[in-house]
């Protein structure tokens, strides 16, 4: 791995040759796409997760649908041109298929748009960066709405068009402080996850990816988060470009894997570990970070895995932790 080369590099001729070979390989990766921010997507360029090798094997997410269950997606962005399946999308705020965000709301209105881009932004269109599954179909659920009961909206968002949507990417959650703020899962949501993980995707089971959480600085633990700890979900945390866990990571057995990403504590002006992603109104944003971004990247990786129908890819593209969630994922993918 390049990590080993950078860590153990010395002045011997053999190591110099190897280093130059990998440097040349990295330059060849940069030339794959003309998207201006692609050379800055370190987690792709360095190929720490074998994503580029998977692309070169012919897998790009084609034929797989990734549903971004978030606060809406700006489907007019050039990164999503011709990529969105509105038949598999829904907006709980408008009761329509257009999942565009509510621009009058507070908070980061571009959050869902960025997550959609990390998972599946178009490659080679000269815009912003490249998504992991850059030819997957995308759909969006705008589940945040004042007009809906939270539990009902969440249960329905995790079930919507489960015959079309293969992967549900959930980059949202709760800050679970130590022994407080327990993220309780209503029985309707538990039933939705169980039913769809077992029977969705035309009997093969839907895949539910959840961000592991960012409460690590507050001694947070996802042991109190029923969404991440469910046997029907795949909890994802962050490993940074420094090859260390993010300080924001929460810990529990429910975290199935990590992907390379950006620590939310790194400023957006730090170009070293940026995760460029589409923003609102055709812009390119650098705000994507923490377990939200890593969950979106993991959803893209799983899109490649589903296309390949080759289960061992999960172990080369994600960094798995041995637990029941991973076993459930393997059984589902093997179907």
N, C-alpha and C positions, 0 to 999 in steps of 0.2 A: 504494500500500500504506500501511497505517497506520504502518508503520515509517518511511516517508518523511515522513509528516505530523509524527511526533514529532521526527524529526531536523531537519527543515528548517522547522518552524513559525516564523512570525514574526507581527508584529502587524497585518499588512495585513487589510483587511476581507474580501477574497476567501478568504484562508487561514483566517480565523476562521469563516466560513460553512462551509468544507469540513470543518474540525475538528469543528464542532458537528454537522454531518451524520453524520460517522463516529461521533461519540460517541452520537448518537441511535440509529444502526444497532447499535452494540454493546449498548446497553440493550435493544433489541428482541431481540437474540440471547439475552440472559439470560432473557427471558420464554418461551423455547421449551420449557423443561422445568422441572418443579417439584422436581427433585432438588436437595437443599440445597447440595451442593458444586459444582454445575454453574457458578454464577457465578465460582467460583475456578479453573476450568480455563482458565487464560489462553491456552493453545495452541489452544483451541476458541473461546473468547469473542472473541479478537482476530482469529480467522479468518486467521491467517498462512498456513495451508496450504490455504485454500479448502474446508475440510471442511464448514463450515456451508452454503456456497453449493452444495456437492454434495448435502447433505441436502435443501436447498430445491428441488433439481432432481429429487427423488424417489428418491434412492439412499441406502440405509441398511444394505446388506449382506444383504438378504433373498434367500434362495436359495443363499447361499454358506456353506460350513462352514470355520471356522478352528480348527485343532487347536493347542492349547497344549501343547507338548512341554517339560515342565518338571519340577518336584518335586511335582506334584500340584495339584489344584484343588478347593476346597471347594464342591462342587456344591449344597450346601444353602443357600448364601448367597442372599438375596432378589434380588440382582442377576442371578442366573442362572435364576430360576424359569421353567420351561417352555422353556428355551433349550438345554439340554444333550442331545446325541445320544450316548447310552451305547453304541449300536451301533458308533460310530466311536471309542470311548475304550478305554483299557486301562491297567491298573495292574500294572507288572512286579513289584511287591512282593507282591501278593496273587493275581496271575494272574486277576483279575476285571475287569469293565468299569468299576467305580467307581474314578475316578482321584483319590480324596481323598488328601491328603498324610498321611504318617506323622508323627503328632504327637509320637512319642517320639524322632524324629530330632533332630540338632543343626542349627544354622543357621536361616535365615529360612524357617520352614515356610509362610509366607503368600506366598512369592515367586510361585509359579505362579498363585495366586488373584488376586493383584494384576495380573499380566500379562494374564490372561483378562479382567479388568475394563477395563483400558485399551483392549484390542482391541474388546471387545463387550459391556460392561455395559449392561443395559436402561436405556433413557431414558424419563423420565416416570413412574417408579414411586415417586417421593418418597424414594428411597434413595441415599445417597452421591452419586456423579457419573454421568457418561454415557460409554459407550464409543464409539469412532469408528464401528464398524459395529454399531449398537445393535440391529439386528434379524437379524444373522447367526446361524446355528446355530453352537454351540460344541462342541468335544470336547476331551478331555484325555488326555494320556499321562503317567503317572507312571513315568518311566524310571529313577529313582534306586533301586537295589535291591542289597542285598548278595548276593542269591541268583542274580544273573545276571552273566555275563561282560560287561564294559563295552562292548566292541566289538559283541557280538551284540545287546545291549539297544539300543544306539544305532542300529544298522542297522535293527532291527525297528521302533524308534520312528519312524524316518523313512519307513517303508513302510506302517505299519499303516492298514488300510482306505483305501488310496490311491484307491479308487473313490468314497468318500464325502468324505473330507477333501480340500479344495481347497488350503488354505494351511497350512503347518506353521510355527508361530512358535516360534523357538528363542532364548530369552533366557538362554542359558548359554554358557559357553566357558572360555577359559583366559587367565590373565595371561601374556602373552608378552613377557618381558623381552628387551632387546636381545641378540641372538645367543645366547639360551638359552631353555629351556622351550618348545621347538618343539612345536606342537600337531599331532602326527602323526595322519593319518587312515588307519585300517586299510582294507585293500582291500575288505572287506565293506561298509564304510560308503560308500566311493567308488562301489561298484557300486549300492548302494541309491539314492544321490543321482542317479546317471546314469540308471538304469532308470526311476525314478519321475518325474524331470524330463522325460524323453522320452515315457514311456508311461502315466504315472498320469493321474488325472483323466479317465478314460475316453478316453485317447489324446491329450488336450490338454496334459498335463504338469502335475505338481504344482509349486507355488511354495514355495520354502524360504527363509525369512527368518532371518538370524542376527544377533545383537548383535555389533557391531564390536569390542567389548572396552574395558576400562577401565584399561589399563596405561600410559596416557600419561605419568603422573608418574614412571614408571620407564623412560622412553625406549622403551616398548613399541612394537612394530610388528606389525601383523597379516600382514605378509609371511611370517612364520613360522607362521601359523595356517592350516592347510589347510582348515579349515571355512569361514572367512570368505573366503579367497582362491579357493575353488573356483568354476569357471565355472557351476556348477549352483546356487549360492546367491546371495542378495541380502544383502550386508553393510550394516548400518545403524549410523550414529553419531549424535551429539547436537549440536544447536545450541541454545543456552540462550535464556531469555527476554530476555537482554541482547543477543541477536543476535550472539553470539560462540561459537566452538566450545568445547565442554567441555574443561577442562584434562586430563580423564581419557581423552579420545579417543586411540585408537591410529591410526597412519597407515599406509596401504598402498593399492595400486591396487584391492584387493578390496572397499573400501568403495564401495558403489554410490550411496548417498544419505544424507541426514541428515533427521531430523525434529526439530521443537521438543520439548524435554523439560526435565528438571531435572538440573543438574549434581549429581553425587553428593557434591560438596564443600559444597553448600548444606545447612544444617541443616534438619531436618524442621520446626522451629519457624518457619522463614521462610515467611510466608504468600504471598509475592510470586509464587513460581513453583511452587506446589504441583501435584502430580499425584494428586489423590484417587482411590483405587481400593479395591475391596472387600478386606477382611482376613478373618481367620478368625472363625467363629461370628457372622456377621452384622455385623461391625464395618466401619468405614471407616478405611482406613489412608492415611498420608501419606508412607510410606517409599519409594514407587516412584521410581526415579531412574536416571540414567546410561544406557548403551546398552541395557540390558535393557528399560527403559521405552520408549525410542525404537523398539526393534524391535517391541514389542507395538503401539505406535501405527501403525507402518508396516504391520503385518499387517492392522490394521483398515482402513487406507487402501486396501490392495490388495483387501480384501473389497469395498469400494465400487467399485473399478475392475473387478473381475470381474463384479459385478452389472451394471454399466453396459456392459461389453463395448466400452469406448471407450478405446483405448490412450492417446491423448494426455492423458487425465486424470492419468497417472502423472507427467507433467512439470509439471502445475500443483499437484499435491498433495504430491509429494516434491520435494526439491531434488536432482536427479540429477547424478551424475558420469559422464562419457562413457567407458564401458568395456564390455568384452565381456559382463559380467553383465547390464548394462542392455539390451544388444541381445538377449540370450537371454530376458530377461523379456518384452520387447516381442513377440518371436516367439511365445512361449508364450501370452501373453494374446490375441494376434491369432487364435489357432487356433479 
